[in-house]
Amino acid sequence: MEIENLYGKFHRDLLTYCTAMTKNRSSAEDLVQETYLRTFTHWEDVEDLSANQCRAWLYKTARNLFIDQVRKQSRETPSMEEHLALATFEEDLSRTAVAQLIGRLPDTEKSLFCLRYFEGYNSKELSELFALPSATIRSRLASARRRLREWIKE
């Protein structure tokens, strides 16, 4: 099957599928474009497939690309709680006050908090660095944020 035929035959249905996944037409169009770019770069894997197999390959590729995007966004986008905590520090407290508050944290929470919020490490990287499960890292960071919020209210 030629790539032009593949595009003409499956584009509309693939766009509908991607729109359902992304809940956004523009994101879906980007995802379809990325899927066809992937098809082009892996043409040797696709060219001898039947029409049904090509369709399945396209859908699976689109789904995998979408999952990769979601994972990447979840690693890069801080949660609303993290964003509010950082905004509170930036808006209401001087650097000295922030340093004093962070200094009150237990050593394990202090180092995790600084590496996460000032150095940009994510919980997976911190778990590898400290040889602790990611859940433990997230729990300790949540504890540190909770303590800091309490101390800010004082």
Rosetta blueprint (number, residue, H / E / L):
1 M L
2 E L
3 I H
4 E H
5 N H
6 L H
7 Y H
8 G H
9 K H
10 F H
11 H H
12 R H
13 D H
14 L H
15 L H
16 T H
17 Y H
18 C H
19 T H
20 A H
21 M H
22 T H
23 K L
24 N L
25 R H
26 S H
27 S H
28 A H
29 E H
30 D H
31 L H
32 V H
33 Q H
34 E H
35 T H
36 Y H
37 L H
38 R H
39 T H
40 F H
41 T H
42 H L
43 W H
44 E H
45 D H
46 V H
47 E L
48 D L
49 L L
50 S L
51 A H
52 N H
53 Q H
54 C H
55 R H
56 A H
57 W H
58 L H
59 Y H
60 K H
61 T H
62 A H
63 R H
64 N H
65 L H
66 F H
67 I H
68 D H
69 Q H
70 V H
71 R H
72 K H
73 Q H
74 S H
75 R H
76 E H
77 T L
78 P L
79 S L
80 M H
81 E H
82 E H
83 H H
84 L H
85 A H
86 L H
87 A H
88 T H
89 F H
90 E H
91 E H
92 D H
93 L L
94 S L
95 R H
96 T H
97 A H
98 V H
99 A H
100 Q H
101 L H
102 I H
103 G H
104 R L
105 L L
106 P L
107 D H
108 T H
109 E H
110 K H
111 S H
112 L H
113 F H
114 C H
115 L H
116 R H
117 Y H
118 F L
119 E L
120 G L
121 Y L
122 N L
123 S H
124 K H
125 E H
126 L H
127 S H
128 E H
129 L H
130 F H
131 A L
132 L L
133 P L
134 S H
135 A H
136 T H
137 I H
138 R H
139 S H
140 R H
141 L H
142 A H
143 S H
144 A H
145 R H
146 R H
147 R H
148 L H
149 R H
150 E H
151 W H
152 I H
153 K H
154 E L
